[in-house]
Amino acid sequence: MNTHKNGLKKIIKTSANLFEHNSLNEFLTSILVQLSNFQKNNPEMVYIRDDVDKEGGFVTIEKNKKATIVAATGKFKSYIGKDIDLVSELKEVVDKIKYSDKNEEKIIFVDSGFIIKNNAKNSFNNYIYIEGNNDIYDFDLIHLFLTNYSVALDNYILNNTIVNTQKEIIITFGEVVENHFEETSGHVKRISEMMYNFALLLNFSHSEAEILKMASMMHDIGKIAIPDSILKKPGKLTEEEFEIIKTHPSIGYKIFEKSDLDMLKISANLALNHHEKYDGSGYPNGLKEEEILLEARMLSIIDVFDAMTHKRVYKDAYSTKEALDYIRNQKGKHFDPELVDIFISNIEGILDID
């Protein structure tokens, strides 16, 4: 009774943990780690899929012909990324998998252990092979775990479909911005890459940094509503013209403000706040210090640095040293002092972009 009760507690705890992972590798590795909790001796496991997008690492709905080991524990770790047909040690597992479509059982026993078949709605041909003595496992608990795991996998697939859709939208808009503002060619891509590197330095997770990388591409999207006669004017702007320029953050925000998609919400807020200044003298809302989103404080430094170090129709490019000197002199005025110190100290890593 106590063993069963403890097993149920593990089910509840591990099922919740499955929803916390953002990358495919993290998610699938978590599946194996949680399954290992059902046995004290840390059994050897492999996770096999034949529906993985090899380039992006995302779950897809279409089947590929080859089954690949995408996660593993113990001695099987060296096989990650390999076609399972090429792993002679797993030949018995391969043979069983090839005929598993005719077998409705969720758990298939082999001489060296057993294979768990996935029963998620939105995924094809997922298998977990666990090496070891079958007698030591409580298969009722494993079945219960599989039910929760399948829900988690379905949600993972749905979430990645949504995220990929958001990325496609943002990349398309980013290309529109780049193509419209020829004199800032490359600015959007450089900004996004630097935001990714800066975010990692500030201990954002890789998935959070990736979201910022994409969302920052939209920071100047509102400029599509500003007349070219003002945007591309080679001389100094009049006060009236500058007031028109100052509307682009609010315009960019309005483009995305009604979206319920997380990435587009962040895009909206970055567009709105990237011209706010740490001392409250920025626009459009005169926010100051921590009233300004951390991500927008980061972006304002990167945006100014990139604008200064590249030629525009109205100015020549400054050197990296000149740009960093300006940013240093604007600590506590335009920029967050702490972020400035981190940015300058790590400039080589932040500029390490493709």
Summary of the structure (lengths in Angstrom):
residues: 354
radius of gyration: 25.9
end to end distance: 57.9
largest distance: 82.0
contacts: 1083
relative contact order: 0.08
helix: 58%
strand: 9%
